[in-house]
Amino acid sequence: MSKTTQRGLLGNRMTWSLGALAVLMVVAALASSATGAPKAAEKSKDNAAKEDAAPKGPQAIKMTPGKSASKGPAPTATKGNPKAREAAQKGLNFLAKEAVAWQSQHNCYGCHVQAVTVEALSVGFHNQYEIKQADFDTILDGMLTKNGGSRTAAKLGHSSPSIAEAAKVLGAAAFARYDALVNQNVKDDLLMVAEQILQYQKPDGSVVVGWQRAPVATGTPQSTAQAMIVWKQAYDRTADDQWLTAVQRSEDYLHGVISGWRKSPPGSIQEINYAAMGLLAAGVGNTEKVMTNLTQKLLGMQTKDGSWGSTGAGHGRVSEAFATGQTLYTLRLLGMTDKDNAVDKGTQWLIKHQKGDGGWSHEGFGKAEAMWAVLGLVSTDVLTIAVNNLKSGQHVDGTHRFAVAAKDNKGQGVRQVQVFVDDILVAGDCSGELKHGLDTRVLAEGKHLVRVEATNAAGEVSRRVFEVYSGDVFMTQMGSRYEGGGTAITLRNIAPTKMKNTVEVEIYTLKKDAAAPTADKRIKAFKLNGEQGAMRFFWDGKDDAGQAQGGGKYLARVVLRDGAGEVRQSEDMAFVHDTAEAQRAEWGQVQGQLNFEDGDMAANAEVELLDDEGNVVDKVWTTNQGNYRFRNVDSKRKYRVRVRKKGFKAAESKEFAPAPAAAPVEADMELIAE
């Protein structure tokens, strides 16, 4: 059996922590009706928080000092920043009021006005602010059914042809945030527009739109990053690894843009912010060199008073609520919190300069300024959770020790902190602080999710999730897509920069009558020097001798070797070398979503496809939204889906026969704790 099926790291075998959510925020989607204007909430925040607080799976430890959180130990005096929450709430109210008034006057989709407002309201909903249901529904409905909306003939466009492309990308990014953080009611709109903006992607990975006007549309890095956020959420929602190839092509473009800044600095801080947001969406970890460089660049541009400006050099920049809010939002996505001095100073600057009505300026772009200022503040959750020595993208070994410190931003104090590894409770303390040693020797080789939760005196819960890797894992997120007469095979190389490596891709025909796709004859080989970031290989369908092989199913073997030539990771991925239309006509598909008993989605869970003889045909791992997919399944046999996750009962679906040219077989399941 290949390492791919053992680890589940490649293609739809890998999940991403929202960076972005794109990017590093925890998904909180709620199921509700897919018709009409979406509802922001289906249950009260208090009830949702209490349900979320219940640990999933077996409790591996007892809470210290011997008290159950349900018995209500006195909260510790770890008060955070209530003023930030108050300012954010006031800003949200201002923003919603202004957006509703604008929409009532113009009666159309106006790209930036509704899009960034919906993003701010979605983040606010996720971080447990009071959101007026009627306002949220009204603004979102403007993106759906008003002139230019996604459910009109314009398909999320604009009356001006020159603005239409930018409007589509801006709106799609808002749909992605809503889909990740609120509920699935705009899923179909998101996927439709995601397909449309694929047409804007150039061969170099850039996404070019015809209209640019700061501060709304600042150029190609912005539109490219926003498209990446859209495509990554489309992947998380569908588990179709074809979206990953588009994301990684654009990631490569952004790497090139960032490298060019060494000679020619970016014209605006927005380019840096959007580059960071796009890379986070692509799954770039906080420990990767490009991300640490961007973080330091943003921190170095902060003025002495704690703010940021769009233009100017260093401390000489002109302070702006727009640039300050956007940069704070980006830094929080990068994992920083109010415990970091730069974030704290920037937050205090926004609070100090907020007007009495909740906005920051009464100039012409006051709404746009308020949108980003609010996003900078509304990223402050009910509790701030600071974690030392743990970052997404880290390779961990031995006993990896980290510390947690939580503060309550409602001023009520922290009741408990808990640490979960792959949804199993492993540590907890009835205070605002906790130290834990993660024993990686008991972890299987591969990706693991470390979730840190904090609960305040009112029972409200905040979370942070970190992706970490144990063992020899240096390639992730493999995807394939037929395009331009050939098949693109892409992946992310996460090997440390000090580790020299090469990546090889070999194309094989398949053995006939084998239960699972099995390599037979090697027909083509590629080799590239390994570099941290996206890597792309393109097979034109010809063998080493230049002979065309024709359409059909093949196997790609992807191997990473270290500087000494030793194989450190090897993965197999079956793919169909043919158009998307031909694939749908000949092969079946199976998809589903995994949920826990309380309705939360089960990310990074192993899912197996079994044939009618009980053979494991393929394995995949669920995405952030708990979705999985088996592409290009032989329709001549019957199958079952089996889910296995440590700490939970195994579950199997009913037997089914996927038919070609038909809708995918749906096999949703629920995970129940043992």
VEXFIPA-149824 format. One record per residue (C-alpha): residue in one letter; x, y, z. Coordinates in steps of 0.05 Angstrom, whole numbers, plus 5000, padded with zeros to 4 digits. Example, Ala and Ser with C-alpha at 12.3 -4.5 7.8 and 13.67 -1.06 7.14 Angstrom:
% VEXFIPA-149824
<'A',<5246,4910,5156>> <'S',<5273,4979,5143>> 
% end
This chain:
% VEXFIPA-149824
<'M',<5000,5000,5000>> <'S',<5027,5068,4982>> <'K',<5043,5121,5033>> <'T',<4988,5163,5002>> <'T',<4935,5115,5026>> <'Q',<4968,5109,5094>> <'R',<4976,5183,5108>> <'G',<4924,5219,5068>> <'L',<4966,5280,5053>> <'L',<4959,5292,4979>> <'G',<4903,5318,4936>> <'N',<4837,5316,4973>> <'R',<4877,5280,5025>> <'M',<4895,5345,5060>> <'T',<4857,5399,5097>> <'W',<4874,5472,5107>> <'S',<4865,5516,5167>> <'L',<4827,5577,5146>> <'G',<4868,5633,5128>> <'A',<4845,5618,5108>> <'L',<4820,5632,5129>> <'A',<4825,5641,5101>> <'V',<4855,5624,5135>> <'L',<4877,5605,5205>> <'M',<4807,5613,5235>> <'V',<4764,5554,5256>> <'V',<4705,5539,5212>> <'A',<4636,5548,5243>> <'A',<4587,5531,5187>> <'L',<4515,5517,5208>> <'A',<4466,5476,5167>> <'S',<4404,5511,5142>> <'S',<4359,5519,5081>> <'A',<4393,5530,5014>> <'T',<4338,5573,4986>> <'G',<4322,5646,4997>> <'A',<4364,5696,5035>> <'P',<4411,5658,5082>> <'K',<4401,5663,5156>> <'A',<4460,5684,5198>> <'A',<4445,5638,5257>> <'E',<4401,5578,5270>> <'K',<4412,5575,5345>> <'S',<4433,5623,5400>> <'K',<4506,5637,5411>> <'D',<4500,5615,5484>> <'N',<4472,5547,5466>> <'A',<4522,5540,5409>> <'A',<4580,5556,5456>> <'K',<4557,5505,5508>> <'E',<4550,5451,5455>> <'D',<4618,5467,5425>> <'A',<4649,5464,5495>> <'A',<4633,5390,5501>> <'P',<4696,5350,5483>> <'K',<4689,5300,5427>> <'G',<4716,5229,5436>> <'P',<4745,5199,5499>> <'Q',<4773,5246,5552>> <'A',<4845,5225,5560>> <'I',<4855,5268,5623>> <'K',<4818,5297,5681>> <'M',<4811,5371,5690>> <'T',<4858,5400,5743>> <'P',<4854,5417,5800>> <'G',<4802,5361,5804>> <'K',<4742,5404,5787>> <'S',<4695,5395,5728>> <'A',<4683,5457,5687>> <'S',<4609,5443,5691>> <'K',<4611,5452,5767>> <'G',<4632,5524,5756>> <'P',<4700,5538,5788>> <'A',<4713,5611,5798>> <'P',<4742,5642,5735>> <'T',<4813,5668,5739>> <'A',<4825,5743,5735>> <'T',<4852,5741,5664>> <'K',<4814,5799,5633>> <'G',<4830,5817,5562>> <'N',<4809,5878,5522>> <'P',<4734,5892,5530>> <'K',<4743,5961,5497>> <'A',<4764,5927,5432>> <'R',<4700,5885,5433>> <'E',<4658,5947,5448>> <'A',<4691,5987,5391>> <'A',<4683,5928,5343>> <'Q',<4609,5921,5360>> <'K',<4598,5995,5350>> <'G',<4635,5991,5283>> <'L',<4594,5932,5260>> <'N',<4530,5969,5275>> <'F',<4554,6030,5237>> <'L',<4577,5987,5178>> <'A',<4512,5948,5173>> <'K',<4470,6012,5177>> <'E',<4511,6047,5123>> <'A',<4510,5987,5076>> <'V',<4435,5978,5082>> <'A',<4424,6052,5068>> <'W',<4470,6050,5007>> <'Q',<4435,5988,4980>> <'S',<4366,6018,4991>> <'Q',<4387,6080,4951>> <'H',<4421,6043,4893>> <'N',<4383,5977,4892>> <'C',<4441,5938,4863>> <'Y',<4503,5897,4878>> <'G',<4559,5948,4888>> <'C',<4619,5902,4895>> <'H',<4661,5931,4951>> <'V',<4603,5960,4993>> <'Q',<4567,5894,5004>> <'A',<4627,5846,4995>> <'V',<4673,5872,5049>> <'T',<4614,5886,5094>> <'V',<4591,5813,5087>> <'E',<4662,5792,5103>> <'A',<4663,5835,5166>> <'L',<4595,5810,5188>> <'S',<4616,5738,5175>> <'V',<4678,5746,5218>> <'G',<4636,5781,5270>> <'F',<4586,5724,5271>> <'H',<4642,5674,5278>> <'N',<4672,5713,5336>> <'Q',<4605,5718,5372>> <'Y',<4585,5790,5363>> <'E',<4513,5813,5361>> <'I',<4493,5814,5288>> <'K',<4425,5842,5269>> <'Q',<4393,5786,5229>> <'A',<4352,5832,5185>> <'D',<4412,5874,5165>> <'F',<4455,5814,5149>> <'D',<4400,5783,5107>> <'T',<4387,5848,5070>> <'I',<4460,5861,5052>> <'L',<4472,5789,5030>> <'D',<4408,5791,4989>> <'G',<4438,5850,4953>> <'M',<4494,5805,4930>> <'L',<4445,5751,4909>> <'T',<4382,5780,4878>> <'K',<4391,5855,4867>> <'N',<4414,5882,4800>> <'G',<4482,5849,4786>> <'G',<4473,5795,4839>> <'S',<4496,5723,4832>> <'R',<4425,5698,4821>> <'T',<4411,5748,4765>> <'A',<4433,5748,4693>> <'A',<4497,5785,4712>> <'K',<4520,5727,4755>> <'L',<4553,5773,4807>> <'G',<4575,5828,4760>> <'H',<4567,5902,4751>> <'S',<4532,5948,4703>> <'S',<4599,5975,4681>> <'P',<4637,5923,4639>> <'S',<4704,5952,4662>> <'I',<4685,5939,4736>> <'A',<4649,5873,4726>> <'E',<4710,5828,4734>> <'A',<4735,5863,4797>> <'A',<4664,5861,4825>> <'K',<4660,5786,4813>> <'V',<4726,5771,4848>> <'L',<4709,5816,4907>> <'G',<4641,5785,4915>> <'A',<4666,5714,4909>> <'A',<4717,5726,4965>> <'A',<4659,5749,5009>> <'F',<4620,5686,4992>> <'A',<4681,5645,5011>> <'R',<4684,5677,5081>> <'Y',<4609,5670,5091>> <'D',<4611,5597,5069>> <'A',<4668,5582,5117>> <'L',<4644,5621,5177>> <'V',<4568,5625,5176>> <'N',<4531,5571,5137>> <'Q',<4526,5536,5069>> <'N',<4469,5577,5039>> <'V',<4513,5610,4986>> <'K',<4551,5546,4969>> <'D',<4522,5542,4898>> <'D',<4536,5616,4886>> <'L',<4607,5607,4910>> <'L',<4621,5547,4865>> <'M',<4589,5580,4804>> <'V',<4631,5643,4811>> <'A',<4693,5603,4828>> <'E',<4687,5569,4760>> <'Q',<4677,5636,4726>> <'I',<4739,5669,4754>> <'L',<4781,5610,4732>> <'Q',<4775,5642,4664>> <'Y',<4813,5702,4690>> <'Q',<4874,5662,4710>> <'K',<4934,5671,4665>> <'P',<4987,5617,4650>> <'D',<5033,5649,4701>> <'G',<4980,5641,4755>> <'S',<4960,5714,4760>> <'V',<4887,5733,4761>> <'V',<4879,5797,4721>> <'V',<4817,5841,4724>> <'G',<4805,5901,4680>> <'W',<4789,5953,4733>> <'Q',<4838,5980,4785>> <'R',<4825,6038,4831>> <'A',<4854,6044,4901>> <'P',<4834,6031,4954>> <'V',<4779,5985,4928>> <'A',<4819,5948,4874>> <'T',<4894,5956,4879>> <'G',<4919,5909,4824>> <'T',<4936,5838,4804>> <'P',<4965,5814,4871>> <'Q',<4899,5832,4904>> <'S',<4854,5798,4853>> <'T',<4899,5737,4851>> <'A',<4898,5730,4927>> <'Q',<4823,5738,4929>> <'A',<4814,5685,4875>> <'M',<4859,5638,4916>> <'I',<4814,5648,4977>> <'V',<4754,5630,4933>> <'W',<4784,5568,4902>> <'K',<4811,5542,4968>> <'Q',<4742,5548,4999>> <'A',<4713,5513,4938>> <'Y',<4761,5457,4952>> <'D',<4743,5454,5026>> <'R',<4669,5453,5008>> <'T',<4674,5400,4952>> <'A',<4739,5361,4967>> <'D',<4753,5364,4892>> <'D',<4829,5368,4887>> <'Q',<4825,5401,4818>> <'W',<4816,5467,4855>> <'L',<4884,5458,4886>> <'T',<4920,5463,4819>> <'A',<4891,5533,4808>> <'V',<4910,5554,4879>> <'Q',<4981,5530,4873>> <'R',<4992,5561,4804>> <'S',<4972,5628,4835>> <'E',<5015,5615,4896>> <'D',<5075,5609,4849>> <'Y',<5056,5676,4818>> <'L',<5054,5710,4886>> <'H',<5122,5681,4904>> <'G',<5149,5715,4842>> <'V',<5116,5781,4859>> <'I',<5145,5779,4929>> <'S',<5215,5763,4903>> <'G',<5210,5824,4857>> <'W',<5199,5868,4918>> <'R',<5273,5862,4934>> <'K',<5288,5908,4875>> <'S',<5223,5946,4870>> <'P',<5183,5955,4935>> <'P',<5107,5948,4930>> <'G',<5069,6012,4918>> <'S',<5020,6000,4975>> <'I',<5016,5961,5039>> <'Q',<4953,5930,5012>> <'E',<4995,5889,4963>> <'I',<5032,5859,5022>> <'N',<4968,5845,5061>> <'Y',<4934,5811,5003>> <'A',<4996,5771,4986>> <'A',<4997,5744,5057>> <'M',<4922,5729,5055>> <'G',<4929,5692,4989>> <'L',<4988,5650,5013>> <'L',<4951,5633,5077>> <'A',<4893,5609,5035>> <'A',<4941,5566,4995>> <'G',<4962,5531,5060>> <'V',<5029,5566,5070>> <'G',<5049,5554,5143>> <'N',<5072,5608,5190>> <'T',<5140,5576,5194>> <'E',<5154,5579,5119>> <'K',<5206,5631,5100>> <'V',<5161,5672,5054>> <'M',<5109,5680,5109>> <'T',<5159,5700,5163>> <'N',<5188,5752,5115>> <'L',<5119,5781,5100>> <'T',<5103,5784,5174>> <'Q',<5167,5822,5189>> <'K',<5155,5869,5131>> <'L',<5087,5887,5158>> <'L',<5113,5897,5229>> <'G',<5168,5941,5202>> <'M',<5118,5987,5169>> <'Q',<5080,6004,5233>> <'T',<5085,6077,5253>> <'K',<5107,6100,5321>> <'D',<5035,6114,5343>> <'G',<5015,6042,5328>> <'S',<4979,6053,5262>> <'W',<4995,6036,5190>> <'G',<4989,6077,5126>> <'S',<4980,6056,5054>> <'T',<5039,6095,5026>> <'G',<5102,6128,5050>> <'A',<5165,6097,5080>> <'G',<5171,6065,5149>> <'H',<5152,6109,5207>> <'G',<5138,6166,5159>> <'R',<5074,6136,5134>> <'V',<5009,6174,5142>> <'S',<4964,6140,5193>> <'E',<4900,6110,5164>> <'A',<4843,6071,5194>> <'F',<4837,6033,5128>> <'A',<4909,6008,5126>> <'T',<4911,5998,5202>> <'G',<4849,5954,5202>> <'Q',<4870,5914,5142>> <'T',<4939,5901,5169>> <'L',<4913,5882,5238>> <'Y',<4865,5833,5204>> <'T',<4923,5803,5165>> <'L',<4968,5797,5227>> <'R',<4913,5762,5265>> <'L',<4904,5713,5207>> <'L',<4979,5703,5212>> <'G',<4969,5679,5283>> <'M',<4985,5742,5323>> <'T',<4941,5765,5381>> <'D',<4932,5823,5428>> <'K',<4988,5794,5469>> <'D',<5035,5817,5413>> <'N',<5055,5889,5422>> <'A',<5044,5910,5349>> <'V',<4973,5883,5349>> <'D',<4957,5914,5416>> <'K',<4983,5983,5394>> <'G',<4946,5980,5328>> <'T',<4881,5960,5364>> <'Q',<4888,6017,5413>> <'W',<4899,6067,5355>> <'L',<4835,6045,5321>> <'I',<4796,6051,5387>> <'K',<4824,6120,5400>> <'H',<4807,6146,5331>> <'Q',<4737,6117,5324>> <'K',<4681,6169,5317>> <'G',<4620,6170,5361>> <'D',<4576,6140,5306>> <'G',<4622,6079,5300>> <'G',<4658,6101,5237>> <'W',<4726,6132,5228>> <'S',<4718,6185,5175>> <'H',<4663,6224,5139>> <'E',<4704,6231,5075>> <'G',<4682,6200,5010>> <'F',<4714,6133,5024>> <'G',<4689,6130,5096>> <'K',<4650,6066,5085>> <'A',<4710,6030,5055>> <'E',<4753,6056,5112>> <'A',<4703,6031,5164>> <'M',<4699,5963,5131>> <'W',<4772,5948,5141>> <'A',<4776,5983,5208>> <'V',<4720,5939,5232>> <'L',<4754,5877,5205>> <'G',<4816,5896,5245>> <'L',<4775,5899,5309>> <'V',<4722,5846,5298>> <'S',<4778,5793,5293>> <'T',<4780,5800,5369>> <'D',<4742,5738,5392>> <'V',<4707,5731,5460>> <'L',<4772,5704,5488>> <'T',<4843,5717,5464>> <'I',<4883,5653,5462>> <'A',<4959,5663,5457>> <'V',<5001,5600,5444>> <'N',<5076,5600,5449>> <'N',<5120,5551,5410>> <'L',<5065,5524,5366>> <'K',<5051,5547,5295>> <'S',<5013,5520,5236>> <'G',<5058,5484,5187>> <'Q',<5108,5462,5241>> <'H',<5144,5395,5239>> <'V',<5143,5367,5310>> <'D',<5183,5311,5341>> <'G',<5200,5283,5410>> <'T',<5161,5318,5465>> <'H',<5140,5384,5436>> <'R',<5125,5433,5492>> <'F',<5081,5494,5485>> <'A',<5044,5542,5531>> <'V',<4974,5571,5528>> <'A',<4950,5636,5559>> <'A',<4878,5658,5551>> <'K',<4845,5725,5568>> <'D',<4771,5741,5568>> <'N',<4753,5802,5526>> <'K',<4685,5809,5560>> <'G',<4718,5821,5627>> <'Q',<4687,5760,5661>> <'G',<4750,5718,5668>> <'V',<4771,5650,5641>> <'R',<4740,5587,5669>> <'Q',<4782,5535,5633>> <'V',<4830,5520,5576>> <'Q',<4834,5453,5539>> <'V',<4879,5421,5487>> <'F',<4852,5371,5436>> <'V',<4895,5331,5388>> <'D',<4856,5303,5330>> <'D',<4791,5317,5369>> <'I',<4813,5279,5431>> <'L',<4820,5318,5496>> <'V',<4892,5310,5520>> <'A',<4902,5368,5570>> <'G',<4861,5418,5609>> <'D',<4865,5466,5667>> <'C',<4813,5506,5705>> <'S',<4851,5572,5696>> <'G',<4873,5618,5641>> <'E',<4940,5583,5630>> <'L',<4965,5515,5611>> <'K',<5031,5482,5593>> <'H',<5031,5418,5553>> <'G',<5082,5370,5524>> <'L',<5057,5339,5459>> <'D',<5085,5268,5456>> <'T',<5095,5260,5381>> <'R',<5119,5188,5390>> <'V',<5047,5165,5397>> <'L',<5025,5203,5335>> <'A',<5019,5169,5268>> <'E',<5063,5197,5213>> <'G',<5026,5253,5178>> <'K',<4985,5315,5192>> <'H',<4951,5328,5259>> <'L',<4904,5382,5284>> <'V',<4918,5413,5352>> <'R',<4857,5451,5377>> <'V',<4863,5498,5436>> <'E',<4798,5521,5468>> <'A',<4784,5571,5523>> <'T',<4718,5581,5560>> <'N',<4697,5642,5600>> <'A',<4652,5649,5660>> <'A',<4590,5654,5615>> <'G',<4606,5588,5581>> <'E',<4627,5622,5515>> <'V',<4682,5586,5478>> <'S',<4738,5611,5432>> <'R',<4784,5565,5392>> <'R',<4848,5563,5353>> <'V',<4871,5506,5309>> <'F',<4942,5489,5288>> <'E',<4964,5441,5234>> <'V',<5028,5403,5252>> <'Y',<5065,5347,5219>> <'S',<5100,5287,5249>> <'G',<5150,5242,5213>> <'D',<5176,5248,5143>> <'V',<5122,5293,5113>> <'F',<5149,5343,5063>> <'M',<5096,5343,5007>> <'T',<5023,5361,5017>> <'Q',<4961,5381,4978>> <'M',<4972,5343,4914>> <'G',<4921,5356,4859>> <'S',<4910,5341,4785>> <'R',<4872,5377,4731>> <'Y',<4866,5366,4656>> <'E',<4880,5432,4621>> <'G',<4908,5455,4555>> <'G',<4912,5384,4526>> <'G',<4950,5355,4584>> <'T',<4947,5339,4658>> <'A',<4976,5386,4710>> <'I',<5001,5353,4774>> <'T',<5014,5401,4831>> <'L',<5035,5398,4904>> <'R',<5063,5439,4962>> <'N',<5134,5427,4984>> <'I',<5140,5441,5059>> <'A',<5210,5414,5069>> <'P',<5253,5461,5113>> <'T',<5295,5509,5072>> <'K',<5359,5479,5100>> <'M',<5339,5410,5072>> <'K',<5363,5401,5001>> <'N',<5315,5358,4962>> <'T',<5290,5338,4893>> <'V',<5219,5319,4873>> <'E',<5207,5266,4820>> <'V',<5142,5249,4784>> <'E',<5135,5183,4747>> <'I',<5074,5167,4704>> <'Y',<5052,5093,4702>> <'T',<5000,5053,4665>> <'L',<4955,5013,4711>> <'K',<4953,4938,4722>> <'K',<4890,4908,4695>> <'D',<4839,4877,4742>> <'A',<4875,4902,4805>> <'A',<4826,4921,4860>> <'A',<4862,4987,4874>> <'P',<4900,5029,4823>> <'T',<4968,4995,4818>> <'A',<5029,5017,4779>> <'D',<5048,4974,4719>> <'K',<5093,5004,4665>> <'R',<5130,5069,4674>> <'I',<5121,5113,4613>> <'K',<5145,5183,4633>> <'A',<5189,5215,4686>> <'F',<5201,5286,4710>> <'K',<5250,5315,4761>> <'L',<5256,5384,4793>> <'N',<5298,5413,4848>> <'G',<5254,5419,4910>> <'E',<5237,5489,4935>> <'Q',<5191,5508,4991>> <'G',<5123,5526,4963>> <'A',<5081,5505,4903>> <'M',<5110,5457,4851>> <'R',<5078,5440,4785>> <'F',<5089,5385,4733>> <'F',<5054,5381,4666>> <'W',<5045,5316,4627>> <'D',<5026,5324,4554>> <'G',<5003,5252,4548>> <'K',<5066,5227,4513>> <'D',<5116,5175,4537>> <'D',<5191,5184,4541>> <'A',<5196,5166,4467>> <'G',<5146,5220,4448>> <'Q',<5089,5172,4432>> <'A',<5019,5194,4451>> <'Q',<4987,5148,4502>> <'G',<4914,5167,4495>> <'G',<4861,5184,4546>> <'G',<4849,5140,4606>> <'K',<4868,5126,4678>> <'Y',<4941,5130,4699>> <'L',<4981,5133,4763>> <'A',<5029,5188,4784>> <'R',<5083,5168,4834>> <'V',<5112,5229,4869>> <'V',<5178,5220,4906>> <'L',<5218,5268,4948>> <'R',<5292,5253,4959>> <'D',<5338,5288,5006>> <'G',<5407,5316,4988>> <'A',<5438,5247,4997>> <'G',<5389,5216,4948>> <'E',<5349,5179,5001>> <'V',<5274,5173,4991>> <'R',<5241,5212,5047>> <'Q',<5169,5209,5021>> <'S',<5133,5172,4965>> <'E',<5061,5182,4945>> <'D',<5016,5150,4892>> <'M',<4957,5186,4860>> <'A',<4911,5158,4806>> <'F',<4884,5207,4755>> <'V',<4846,5207,4689>> <'H',<4882,5239,4631>> <'D',<4822,5268,4594>> <'T',<4776,5327,4592>> <'A',<4729,5341,4650>> <'E',<4670,5325,4605>> <'A',<4700,5258,4585>> <'Q',<4715,5241,4658>> <'R',<4643,5254,4678>> <'A',<4617,5214,4619>> <'E',<4658,5151,4635>> <'W',<4669,5151,4710>> <'G',<4627,5158,4773>> <'Q',<4640,5201,4834>> <'V',<4626,5193,4908>> <'Q',<4623,5250,4958>> <'G',<4599,5264,5028>> <'Q',<4606,5303,5092>> <'L',<4626,5277,5160>> <'N',<4598,5309,5223>> <'F',<4603,5297,5297>> <'E',<4541,5285,5339>> <'D',<4535,5359,5356>> <'G',<4535,5379,5283>> <'D',<4608,5404,5280>> <'M',<4646,5381,5219>> <'A',<4698,5326,5224>> <'A',<4762,5351,5192>> <'N',<4823,5307,5176>> <'A',<4784,5242,5184>> <'E',<4803,5181,5144>> <'V',<4752,5156,5094>> <'E',<4760,5090,5056>> <'L',<4726,5067,4992>> <'L',<4712,4992,4994>> <'D',<4692,4950,4934>> <'D',<4639,4894,4936>> <'E',<4693,4845,4957>> <'G',<4716,4887,5016>> <'N',<4780,4912,4984>> <'V',<4804,4982,5001>> <'V',<4804,5016,4933>> <'D',<4824,5085,4956>> <'K',<4832,5128,5018>> <'V',<4822,5203,5028>> <'W',<4820,5252,5086>> <'T',<4765,5302,5098>> <'T',<4773,5376,5087>> <'N',<4762,5433,5137>> <'Q',<4687,5429,5124>> <'G',<4687,5354,5135>> <'N',<4678,5339,5061>> <'Y',<4709,5282,5022>> <'R',<4707,5259,4949>> <'F',<4728,5199,4908>> <'R',<4737,5220,4835>> <'N',<4735,5175,4774>> <'V',<4707,5112,4807>> <'D',<4695,5050,4763>> <'S',<4620,5047,4752>> <'K',<4621,4972,4738>> <'R',<4626,4953,4811>> <'K',<4589,4966,4876>> <'Y',<4621,5002,4935>> <'R',<4614,5023,5007>> <'V',<4646,5081,5045>> <'R',<4678,5068,5113>> <'V',<4702,5120,5163>> <'R',<4754,5105,5216>> <'K',<4779,5156,5266>> <'K',<4815,5142,5332>> <'G',<4768,5152,5391>> <'F',<4705,5144,5349>> <'K',<4663,5085,5326>> <'A',<4675,5061,5255>> <'A',<4618,5077,5208>> <'E',<4599,5048,5140>> <'S',<4551,5072,5086>> <'K',<4501,5029,5049>> <'E',<4525,4996,4985>> <'F',<4518,5037,4922>> <'A',<4538,5037,4848>> <'P',<4563,5104,4822>> <'A',<4538,5117,4751>> <'P',<4575,5157,4699>> <'A',<4544,5222,4673>> <'A',<4503,5225,4737>> <'A',<4505,5266,4800>> <'P',<4557,5242,4851>> <'V',<4533,5190,4901>> <'E',<4521,5225,4967>> <'A',<4545,5188,5030>> <'D',<4542,5234,5090>> <'M',<4557,5202,5157>> <'E',<4562,5219,5231>> <'L',<4620,5203,5278>> <'I',<4600,5179,5347>> <'A',<4649,5176,5405>> <'E',<4667,5107,5431>> 
% end
